[in-house]
Amino acid sequence: MRKALLAGLLIVGAVASTGCIVPMYSALPDVRARQLIFVSEGFRHIPNIWERIWGLDMPDLATPYRTHGGVI
């Protein structure tokens, strides 16, 4: 009985937090825009993190200038 009750509470909590029953964002357009900007602020940094992980923000080692290669 206790497991069924806890499972039911977990399901209700999960459904309510995803916005299925209770809307996640406000119905007012101004408030909803502010909420969406606040939520998406963390997603703005994902491309920079991706470039840093793959080393795309590093300078390229292959220079376009011809080098001598010997002792000058």
BELTAQUI-V243148 format. One record per residue. RES is the residue in one small letter. OMEGA is omega in degrees with one decimal (NA if undefined). NEAR is the number of other C-alpha atoms within 12 Angstrom. Layout:
res=RES omega=OMEGA near=NEAR
res=RES omega=OMEGA near=NEAR
This chain:
res=m omega=-177.7 near=7
res=r omega=179.5 near=8
res=k omega=179.6 near=9
res=a omega=179.0 near=10
res=l omega=178.6 near=11
res=l omega=177.0 near=12
res=a omega=177.5 near=13
res=g omega=177.7 near=14
res=l omega=177.7 near=14
res=l omega=179.2 near=14
res=i omega=179.1 near=16
res=v omega=178.4 near=17
res=g omega=179.8 near=16
res=a omega=-179.5 near=15
res=v omega=-178.9 near=16
res=a omega=-178.0 near=15
res=s omega=-179.6 near=15
res=t omega=177.4 near=14
res=g omega=179.5 near=14
res=c omega=-178.7 near=14
res=i omega=179.1 near=14
res=v omega=-178.8 near=15
res=p omega=-179.4 near=14
res=m omega=-174.5 near=17
res=y omega=-177.5 near=22
res=s omega=177.2 near=15
res=a omega=178.6 near=13
res=l omega=-175.1 near=11
res=p omega=-178.7 near=11
res=d omega=-179.8 near=12
res=v omega=-179.9 near=14
res=r omega=177.6 near=16
res=a omega=178.3 near=15
res=r omega=178.8 near=16
res=q omega=-179.9 near=17
res=l omega=176.6 near=17
res=i omega=-180.0 near=15
res=f omega=-179.2 near=14
res=v omega=-175.5 near=14
res=s omega=-179.2 near=13
res=e omega=178.6 near=12
res=g omega=-179.2 near=13
res=f omega=-177.3 near=14
res=r omega=-175.4 near=13
res=h omega=-175.8 near=12
res=i omega=178.9 near=13
res=p omega=178.0 near=14
res=n omega=178.1 near=15
res=i omega=179.6 near=15
res=w omega=178.9 near=14
res=e omega=180.0 near=13
res=r omega=179.7 near=14
res=i omega=-176.3 near=12
res=w omega=178.0 near=11
res=g omega=-179.1 near=12
res=l omega=-180.0 near=14
res=d omega=179.5 near=13
res=m omega=176.6 near=11
res=p omega=-179.7 near=9
res=d omega=-177.6 near=9
res=l omega=178.2 near=8
res=a omega=-176.6 near=9
res=t omega=176.8 near=8
res=p omega=-177.3 near=7
res=y omega=177.6 near=8
res=r omega=-179.5 near=7
res=t omega=-176.9 near=10
res=h omega=178.5 near=7
res=g omega=180.0 near=7
res=g omega=178.1 near=5
res=v omega=-178.6 near=5
res=i omega=NA near=5
